[in-house]
């Protein structure tokens, strides 16, 4: 028996995936002699790329406009409402204290009447702020915080009403309410720190939402410009390639329709890129230049009213005077930080700092204080003058505070008269300067938001789509006569 030997088979080499893909790609390309195919291929690619570019540009423009709208018309008003709530709550308690300070002193009757009137205005204002904040709440956490605030606010209103009623029943001398009236006031004002803390927490939550919305919109505009640049280069490259094909294969120097297409798309791409850049700039103006100042200024105004209330509490409740004095000093430092050991040193330290930096008041107070933040973020016409006026009128108000604390131990009636008279006038001047600075930045914010939306108004709808239709027609007009030569 003969055994046959067989040669082992060598396994076939597996096909290279890259080679296979390249082969398939070559199969899609026209042959060397297929001139019409070489004309159709870049023409179709140009039309498809133009359509894709139009869709992407319009979608990016809509997304950016939506982001600007959210910041300008939803998130920012929510922050404003919650900061305004803090201010209204602080002034309500200040006016409650002023009613008790006036007592039954006939010479302070107008102080009592005015305090009652302002208290009611602030109560209505706080209620409206809470309702507005609830209406435009940005998330479930904010809605929950607002509901809790509404409940606490109702409790404070009830306690304040009891205090007013008791003060009517047994009015004492100026700054000397009855024991039960003072106890009712302590219960009411004891709720204020929690109310203000909740209001500030809500404001911080909404401010964080706005900052995140700004960052998202900023990233969107950057990505949009990258997409415009990439798609634009591809499209212009295809159009240039089509011109080269016509020149090499048909010996045509310039195709007018395709030249017009190239010029049109270059203009559209440039316009879209610049519009997006301009919108991004307006967004930066709105957030960094205007809103950051608005936030610091509104916080300064709210805290100033709370500090002003501490003055009245200091005079009204001697048993807790030291605590109110320390609270006032802490707020003063947050408003305009200087090198001072305590409330007695603060006015002098502020004078020294302002005098040493009269040429640049931004350096007079610490950068992390509210007025310091604003003085270091001056951008708009008239803003520096208004911000510096805020600091200078604040300085005058601090001298009154120092004087009334000196009077409190020896002549309470004179201290109350100063607190509710000249000091209030200086505080009103300071508040007016703050409001003026706020209005400058608010106008700039509103203008930047409107301009940012306008920059992209046509780019989110008809402009890129219209350009795509015109390009498709021009490409057809450019290649059709050439293709007709091969029929």
Beta strands, then each sheet from edge to edge (+ up, - down):
end
